Amino acid sequence: MTQLQVTHPVSITSALLNASTNPAIVFAPQLSSSMAPPTFPNGLTLYEIGFAALKYPSVPPPPQRNIPLNNIVGALQHVPPASQHHMIAQIASQYLNALIEYQKSDEPILHDQSSSEYYMSNALLLINFLMGGSPDVCKRAAQHPALLNDVIEKLLEPDFVDRMKAVDRPEVPPFPPPTFDADFGNVLQFVSTMLLYRDEIEGLHPRISELIPKLREWKRTFRNSPVKTIKNASERLVDQIQGLDPTMISMMRRMQENSLVCGIVSCRVTGPERLTVCNGCKIQRYCGREHQKADWKYHKHICNKGLVEPAED
């Protein structure tokens, strides 16, 4: 299939709209200098990503930049892996702690069963994306078992799927609204990725084995869903709950570790054995002191900062 490459001259709205509807699109981030962090695709900024995850829909975004998080994540998923690894480190460096604390908070919309945020919040959606590309994010999330146990508790509810299907999903023209299948696939993928680090989770939900018959049913029910994650994750989760072979777990973790990169874009050093982690955010990694010092002029503005209004940045 011929791939269409979307570069910066295309409007961010049309590019992000295509990201959710055309899997043949590959987003090409702008080139940055060898020392500067990668530029996000199609003009996206760290602020817009954080706002979409931590504020919307509770707080309306500026009309000219009203971009749903599922479209932002879709754009990031189309970035080539080498650039995507750097972008994940950037996002997680600034927002991971804020995302975890928000997801565990008493924010009313997270506990409103009539809201789509109850079933798959924007914060959890971004955490799920970050976990898929960083073992450091996975390990940090595993330190907060409430993240996983809350999702398991909801999945155990007898009418969870029916209520999740029926909930209204807000549409932000010209973007299509998220679908139930996409949201449900993300929920199951989140649980599966968390269980890859099961040995680091203290106090796993005691009734997790009760999910097995539900997962088998979901595998059958959604076998023809356009979102293959539902079927695949349901099948994989049964094995994970029953206990995967330790060799398989080790192999899967090792594959994830290949995504760890030095904070200097031009550096080709990868993997946990050759990289040290920033003492501030515990996410961004470096091959040595020289590259850490070189990156500090950029990294200091995002290191564990959370959502910072542009005027304050």
C-alpha positions, -999 to +999 in steps of 0.1 A: +000+000+000+013+034-009+019+055+022+010+092+023+035+112+043+019+141+062+044+169+069+041+202+086+024+223+058-007+202+062-031+218+087-030+201+121-068+196+120-068+177+087-037+157+096-051+146+129-084+138+114-068+115+089-048+099+117-079+084+131-094+073+098-065+064+074-041+038+087-019+044+056-008+078+068+027+081+083+034+113+103+068+128+096+081+149+125+100+180+116+138+176+117+154+191+148+190+198+155+211+169+168+209+182+204+173+195+204+144+172+213+122+160+184+094+182+172+060+167+176+040+159+144+020+186+126+026+214+151+015+195+183+029+208+215+035+192+249+010+217+264-018+206+240-011+169+248-011+176+285-042+198+283-062+171+264-053+145+290-056+164+322-082+192+316-105+183+287-135+177+289-138+193+323-123+226+310-129+236+273-097+241+254-091+271+231-114+268+201-085+270+176-067+240+192-096+218+203-079+185+195-093+153+211-067+131+228-076+100+208-066+119+176-034+131+192-025+095+203-034+084+168-009+109+153+018+098+177+013+062+169+021+069+133+054+085+141+084+062+132+096+043+162+129+060+166+113+094+169+083+080+189+106+067+217+120+102+222+085+117+222+072+092+247+101+101+270+093+138+266+056+134+274+063+110+303+090+132+318+066+161+321+033+145+327+035+109+341+032+119+378+005+143+371-014+117+350-012+091+378-023+115+405-052+128+384-064+093+376-064+084+413-081+117+423-117+125+433-123+145+401-161+141+397-160+132+360-138+102+367-165+088+389-196+097+369-209+065+352-228+086+326-194+100+313-171+082+290-143+093+313-155+068+339-147+039+315-116+052+297-104+086+308-081+107+287-055+105+314-056+067+313-056+067+275-023+086+275-008+065+303-017+034+282+000+048+251+031+058+271+033+023+287+034+007+253+067+024+246+085+026+279+093+000+306+101+029+329+065+041+326+052+006+332+073+002+364+061+036+377+025+027+370+030-006+388+039+013+419+003+025+420-018-006+421-050+014+425-047+023+388-050-013+378-073-025+406-099+003+398-101-009+362-104-045+372-132-036+397-151-019+369-145-048+344-160-072+371-193-052+371-220-073+355-232-046+332-199-029+325-198-035+288-235-025+282-231+007+301-198+015+283-215+009+250-244+032+259-225+062+272-224+093+251-190+100+236-185+137+229-178+147+193-154+176+185-160+185+148-144+178+124-130+148+144-152+117+147-160+107+183-142+078+199-159+044+194-168+019+221-146-007+204-115+015+205-121+025+241-128-011+252-096-023+234-076+004+252-090-007+286-080-044+280-046-034+266-039-013+297-047-043+320-025-066+299+005-042+298+002-037+336+002-074+342+035-077+323+049-062+355+027-082+378+056-091+401+061-054+409+025-048+418+018-050+455-018-058+464-032-070+431-070-072+430-080-105+448-108-112+424-088-109+392-093-146+383-130-139+380-123-120+349-113-152+330-148-163+320-156-127+310-125-125+289-133-157+271-168-144+264-154-111+251-130-130+228-160-147+212-183-117+212-159-093+196-140-117+173-152-097+143-146-063+158-125-039+136-105-033+168-085-066+169-071-055+203-103-067+220-100-103+209-062-104+211-060-088+246-088-109+259-070-141+249-037-129+262-051-118+295-064-153+303-029-166+300-015-137+320-040-142+348-033-179+349+004-173+349+027-168+319+059-187+315+086-166+332+108-170+301+081-154+279+076-125+304+114-119+304+114-119+266+085-094+263+101-071+288+134-073+270+117-062+238+103-032+256+136-022+270+149-017+234+127+014+233+149+032+260+170+059+243+194+087+252+178+121+255+200+134+227+182+126+195+214+120+175+228+095+200+223+059+191+229+044+226+199+023+237+189-002+264+189+000+302+224-013+308+240+016+289+217+044+300+213+062+334+180+079+344+173+115+353+170+118+391+142+143+387+116+127+365+130+091+366+121+088+329+145+105+306+177+085+301+212+095+291+243+076+279+265+098+301+270+131+319+280+149+288+248+143+270+227+149+302+243+183+306+238+191+269+201+183+272+194+201+304+187+234+287+156+217+272+148+191+298+147+215+328+116+230+314+096+198+314+112+176+341+083+165+363+066+199+357+031+187+350+007+210+331+023+245+329+003+273+312+022+287+283+025+321+299+043+306+328+066+284+309 
